């Protein structure tokens, strides 16, 4: 499953739409997410951002050995885009240390 987190853009064909971080996290917990594309600004920062998902995902990879899906960023916010790209790079580095071990 490909998951597209965004509050405004049209959902690309073949992707499942999510509006809030907790929706994405619930899908990740269920398993089967192969790709994830994140926007940062979702209209209510108190409710969370695309970065919120990455914070959760990074912990799951580091602590529980979760294999992350392929990650993308489509945010138009330049500083948030850089922050998300840095988080994706950190998650990729963590995942590369997992080797063949899965939990």
N, CA and C atoms as a LAMMPS dump frame, in Angstrom:
ITEM: TIMESTEP
0
ITEM: NUMBER OF ATOMS
309
ITEM: BOX BOUNDS ff ff ff
-5.0000000000000000e+02 5.0000000000000000e+02
-5.0000000000000000e+02 5.0000000000000000e+02
-5.0000000000000000e+02 5.0000000000000000e+02
ITEM: ATOMS id mol type element x y z
1 1 1 N 0.845 -1.173 0
2 1 2 C 0 0 0
3 1 3 C 0.896 1.242 0
4 2 1 N 0.528 2.226 -0.797
5 2 2 C 1.209 3.515 -0.846
6 2 3 C 0.334 4.53 -0.126
7 3 1 N 0.915 5.277 0.815
8 3 2 C 0.153 6.216 1.635
9 3 3 C 0.624 7.633 1.349
10 4 1 N -0.335 8.522 1.116
11 4 2 C -0.094 9.923 0.77
12 4 3 C -0.69 10.797 1.865
13 5 1 N 0.183 11.433 2.664
14 5 2 C -0.266 12.311 3.752
15 5 3 C -0.299 13.75 3.261
16 6 1 N -1.492 14.323 3.201
17 6 2 C -1.632 15.697 2.727
18 6 3 C -3.026 16.205 3.064
19 7 1 N -3.127 17.522 3.283
20 7 2 C -4.429 18.106 3.583
21 7 3 C -5.059 18.809 2.391
22 8 1 N -4.297 19.055 1.321
23 8 2 C -4.84 19.84 0.208
24 8 3 C -4.66 19.217 -1.172
25 9 1 N -3.51 18.66 -1.447
26 9 2 C -3.22 18.163 -2.794
27 9 3 C -4.104 16.969 -3.15
28 10 1 N -4.283 16.796 -4.457
29 10 2 C -5.017 15.625 -4.939
30 10 3 C -4.181 14.377 -4.692
31 11 1 N -4.838 13.305 -4.325
32 11 2 C -4.152 12.039 -4.068
33 11 3 C -3.777 11.4 -5.396
34 12 1 N -2.506 11.049 -5.559
35 12 2 C -2.112 10.381 -6.804
36 12 3 C -2.833 9.04 -6.962
37 13 1 N -3.054 8.651 -8.188
38 13 2 C -3.706 7.381 -8.468
39 13 3 C -2.878 6.244 -7.881
40 14 1 N -3.561 5.332 -7.221
41 14 2 C -2.9 4.172 -6.642
42 14 3 C -2.399 4.382 -5.217
43 15 1 N -2.649 5.57 -4.654
44 15 2 C -2.211 5.883 -3.294
45 15 3 C -3.432 5.985 -2.379
46 16 1 N -3.24 5.665 -1.108
47 16 2 C -4.274 5.81 -0.084
48 16 3 C -4.052 7.151 0.598
49 17 1 N -5.102 7.924 0.747
50 17 2 C -5.017 9.266 1.318
51 17 3 C -5.119 9.228 2.838
52 18 1 N -4.276 10.005 3.497
53 18 2 C -4.373 10.236 4.932
54 18 3 C -4.27 11.738 5.154
55 19 1 N -5.007 12.242 6.145
56 19 2 C -5.02 13.672 6.441
57 19 3 C -4.232 14.023 7.691
58 20 1 N -4.049 13.032 8.595
59 20 2 C -3.427 13.312 9.887
60 20 3 C -2.375 12.266 10.218
61 21 1 N -1.375 12.65 11.005
62 21 2 C -0.311 11.716 11.366
63 21 3 C -0.81 10.412 11.987
64 22 1 N -1.806 10.483 12.868
65 22 2 C -2.258 9.246 13.531
66 22 3 C -2.865 8.253 12.547
67 23 1 N -3.428 8.743 11.451
68 23 2 C -3.949 7.838 10.425
69 23 3 C -2.801 7.067 9.781
70 24 1 N -1.713 7.77 9.485
71 24 2 C -0.552 7.137 8.864
72 24 3 C 0.077 6.14 9.832
73 25 1 N 0.23 6.542 11.078
74 25 2 C 0.825 5.66 12.08
75 25 3 C -0.015 4.393 12.239
76 26 1 N -1.324 4.522 12.244
77 26 2 C -2.201 3.344 12.349
78 26 3 C -1.989 2.412 11.155
79 27 1 N -1.853 2.96 9.972
80 27 2 C -1.612 2.136 8.782
81 27 3 C -0.247 1.455 8.868
82 28 1 N 0.761 2.181 9.337
83 28 2 C 2.091 1.594 9.507
84 28 3 C 2.06 0.467 10.528
85 29 1 N 1.297 0.634 11.59
86 29 2 C 1.187 -0.4 12.622
87 29 3 C 0.503 -1.659 12.09
88 30 1 N -0.422 -1.477 11.157
89 30 2 C -1.126 -2.626 10.569
90 30 3 C -0.225 -3.418 9.629
91 31 1 N 0.793 -2.74 9.089
92 31 2 C 1.704 -3.384 8.143
93 31 3 C 1.205 -3.241 6.715
94 32 1 N 2.074 -3.543 5.78
95 32 2 C 1.701 -3.513 4.371
96 32 3 C 1.931 -2.186 3.675
97 33 1 N 2.449 -1.177 4.387
98 33 2 C 2.759 0.102 3.74
99 33 3 C 4.116 -0.05 3.064
100 34 1 N 4.144 0.126 1.741
101 34 2 C 5.382 -0.027 0.977
102 34 3 C 6.025 1.316 0.648
103 35 1 N 5.202 2.354 0.529
104 35 2 C 5.705 3.701 0.251
105 35 3 C 4.884 4.7 1.045
106 36 1 N 5.564 5.797 1.393
107 36 2 C 4.921 6.848 2.171
108 36 3 C 5.423 8.184 1.657
109 37 1 N 4.499 9.055 1.265
110 37 2 C 4.845 10.396 0.809
111 37 3 C 4.222 11.402 1.77
112 38 1 N 5.064 12.325 2.268
113 38 2 C 4.646 13.211 3.358
114 38 3 C 4.645 14.683 2.973
115 39 1 N 3.59 15.36 3.366
116 39 2 C 3.552 16.808 3.413
117 39 3 C 3.888 17.177 4.848
118 40 1 N 4.369 18.376 5.071
119 40 2 C 4.666 18.797 6.441
120 40 3 C 3.478 19.513 7.052
121 41 1 N 3.045 20.585 6.43
122 41 2 C 1.991 21.444 6.974
123 41 3 C 0.62 20.859 6.637
124 42 1 N -0.095 20.467 7.674
125 42 2 C -1.379 19.795 7.475
126 42 3 C -2.564 20.624 7.954
127 43 1 N -2.334 21.902 8.204
128 43 2 C -3.435 22.78 8.558
129 43 3 C -3.656 22.968 10.05
130 44 1 N -3.035 22.138 10.873
131 44 2 C -3.192 22.259 12.32
132 44 3 C -1.962 21.664 12.984
133 45 1 N -0.912 22.484 13.161
134 45 2 C 0.35 21.98 13.703
135 45 3 C 0.187 21.354 15.081
136 46 1 N -0.804 21.805 15.842
137 46 2 C -1.052 21.207 17.157
138 46 3 C -1.507 19.757 17.013
139 47 1 N -2.089 19.432 15.871
140 47 2 C -2.566 18.076 15.581
141 47 3 C -1.433 17.206 15.032
142 48 1 N -0.354 17.84 14.597
143 48 2 C 0.794 17.112 14.077
144 48 3 C 1.11 17.479 12.644
145 49 1 N 2.281 17.047 12.206
146 49 2 C 2.773 17.328 10.852
147 49 3 C 3.319 16.029 10.254
148 50 1 N 3.779 16.121 9.038
149 50 2 C 4.435 14.968 8.441
150 50 3 C 5.658 14.54 9.226
151 51 1 N 6.326 15.498 9.842
152 51 2 C 7.501 15.204 10.659
153 51 3 C 7.129 14.354 11.882
154 52 1 N 5.935 14.532 12.392
155 52 2 C 5.444 13.733 13.52
156 52 3 C 5.491 12.241 13.18
157 53 1 N 5.107 11.914 11.966
158 53 2 C 5.137 10.514 11.516
159 53 3 C 6.569 9.992 11.526
160 54 1 N 7.501 10.814 11.064
161 54 2 C 8.889 10.377 10.991
162 54 3 C 9.513 10.189 12.365
163 55 1 N 9.125 11.021 13.329
164 55 2 C 9.619 10.835 14.691
165 55 3 C 9.179 9.476 15.226
166 56 1 N 7.911 9.138 15.016
167 56 2 C 7.391 7.842 15.446
168 56 3 C 8.117 6.715 14.706
169 57 1 N 8.262 6.871 13.395
170 57 2 C 8.878 5.83 12.575
171 57 3 C 10.338 5.603 12.956
172 58 1 N 11.059 6.681 13.215
173 58 2 C 12.458 6.547 13.609
174 58 3 C 12.591 5.723 14.895
175 59 1 N 11.718 5.987 15.857
176 59 2 C 11.744 5.225 17.103
177 59 3 C 11.453 3.746 16.848
178 60 1 N 10.484 3.47 15.992
179 60 2 C 10.124 2.082 15.701
180 60 3 C 11.272 1.334 15.032
181 61 1 N 11.983 2.014 14.142
182 61 2 C 13.125 1.402 13.463
183 61 3 C 14.247 1.155 14.468
184 62 1 N 14.561 2.181 15.283
185 62 2 C 15.681 2.093 16.227
186 62 3 C 15.422 1.099 17.354
187 63 1 N 14.223 1.118 17.91
188 63 2 C 13.938 0.314 19.105
189 63 3 C 13.397 -1.074 18.767
190 64 1 N 12.574 -1.156 17.726
191 64 2 C 11.882 -2.409 17.44
192 64 3 C 12.321 -3.088 16.146
193 65 1 N 13.241 -2.457 15.403
194 65 2 C 13.727 -3.067 14.174
195 65 3 C 12.726 -3.064 13.039
196 66 1 N 11.741 -2.17 13.105
197 66 2 C 10.748 -2.073 12.028
198 66 3 C 11.437 -1.691 10.727
199 67 1 N 11.091 -2.359 9.668
200 67 2 C 11.588 -2 8.336
201 67 3 C 10.718 -0.871 7.796
202 68 1 N 11.31 0.29 7.524
203 68 2 C 10.496 1.403 7.042
204 68 3 C 10.104 1.226 5.582
205 69 1 N 8.979 1.826 5.195
206 69 2 C 8.63 1.821 3.779
207 69 3 C 9.548 2.793 3.024
208 70 1 N 9.443 2.809 1.728
209 70 2 C 10.157 3.809 0.926
210 70 3 C 9.542 5.168 1.258
211 71 1 N 10.383 6.145 1.568
212 71 2 C 9.903 7.436 2.068
213 71 3 C 10.158 8.557 1.071
214 72 1 N 9.161 9.44 0.954
215 72 2 C 9.246 10.595 0.061
216 72 3 C 8.718 11.823 0.797
217 73 1 N 9.12 12.987 0.328
218 73 2 C 8.58 14.236 0.857
219 73 3 C 8.054 15.049 -0.318
220 74 1 N 6.867 15.607 -0.172
221 74 2 C 6.312 16.468 -1.22
222 74 3 C 5.89 17.83 -0.662
223 75 1 N 6.412 18.197 0.492
224 75 2 C 6.084 19.468 1.126
225 75 3 C 6.646 20.639 0.326
226 76 1 N 5.871 21.707 0.228
227 76 2 C 6.319 22.924 -0.441
228 76 3 C 7.009 23.88 0.53
229 77 1 N 6.995 23.56 1.824
230 77 2 C 7.628 24.386 2.843
231 77 3 C 9.133 24.095 2.817
232 78 1 N 9.958 25.063 2.365
233 78 2 C 11.387 24.773 2.153
234 78 3 C 12.13 24.305 3.405
235 79 1 N 11.937 24.954 4.532
236 79 2 C 12.674 24.549 5.732
237 79 3 C 12.153 23.215 6.269
238 80 1 N 10.852 23.011 6.204
239 80 2 C 10.279 21.74 6.653
240 80 3 C 10.708 20.607 5.732
241 81 1 N 10.819 20.884 4.452
242 81 2 C 11.266 19.885 3.493
243 81 3 C 12.671 19.391 3.867
244 82 1 N 13.565 20.33 4.196
245 82 2 C 14.926 19.964 4.602
246 82 3 C 14.912 19.125 5.881
247 83 1 N 14.07 19.512 6.828
248 83 2 C 13.943 18.778 8.095
249 83 3 C 13.456 17.347 7.843
250 84 1 N 12.48 17.209 6.975
251 84 2 C 11.947 15.891 6.651
252 84 3 C 12.988 15.066 5.911
253 85 1 N 13.699 15.681 4.973
254 85 2 C 14.733 14.954 4.235
255 85 3 C 15.829 14.457 5.178
256 86 1 N 16.199 15.268 6.16
257 86 2 C 17.201 14.856 7.139
258 86 3 C 16.682 13.683 7.979
259 87 1 N 15.413 13.716 8.357
260 87 2 C 14.826 12.619 9.129
261 87 3 C 14.776 11.337 8.298
262 88 1 N 14.432 11.46 7.037
263 88 2 C 14.406 10.287 6.149
264 88 3 C 15.801 9.689 6.037
265 89 1 N 16.823 10.535 5.89
266 89 2 C 18.204 10.045 5.809
267 89 3 C 18.598 9.319 7.097
268 90 1 N 18.187 9.853 8.244
269 90 2 C 18.495 9.21 9.521
270 90 3 C 17.805 7.848 9.626
271 91 1 N 16.563 7.781 9.209
272 91 2 C 15.818 6.515 9.235
273 91 3 C 16.471 5.511 8.29
274 92 1 N 16.864 5.96 7.107
275 92 2 C 17.533 5.068 6.155
276 92 3 C 18.839 4.527 6.734
277 93 1 N 19.605 5.376 7.425
278 93 2 C 20.853 4.926 8.048
279 93 3 C 20.565 3.875 9.124
280 94 1 N 19.564 4.141 9.954
281 94 2 C 19.192 3.163 10.986
282 94 3 C 18.77 1.841 10.362
283 95 1 N 17.948 1.914 9.342
284 95 2 C 17.435 0.702 8.697
285 95 3 C 18.562 -0.094 8.064
286 96 1 N 19.584 0.592 7.55
287 96 2 C 20.691 -0.114 6.914
288 96 3 C 21.511 -0.895 7.926
289 97 1 N 21.43 -0.525 9.208
290 97 2 C 22.168 -1.263 10.243
291 97 3 C 21.421 -2.509 10.702
292 98 1 N 20.189 -2.665 10.256
293 98 2 C 19.398 -3.822 10.681
294 98 3 C 19.859 -5.112 10.045
295 99 1 N 20.495 -5.01 8.883
296 99 2 C 20.926 -6.226 8.192
297 99 3 C 19.735 -7.105 7.881
298 100 1 N 19.877 -8.371 8.164
299 100 2 C 18.8 -9.327 7.901
300 100 3 C 17.923 -9.564 9.119
301 101 1 N 18.177 -8.819 10.213
302 101 2 C 17.434 -9.014 11.449
303 101 3 C 16.115 -8.241 11.402
304 102 1 N 15.024 -8.923 11.653
305 102 2 C 13.714 -8.281 11.755
306 102 3 C 13.057 -8.732 13.04
307 103 1 N 12.298 -7.8 13.636
308 103 2 C 11.536 -8.166 14.836
309 103 3 C 10.073 -7.969 14.577
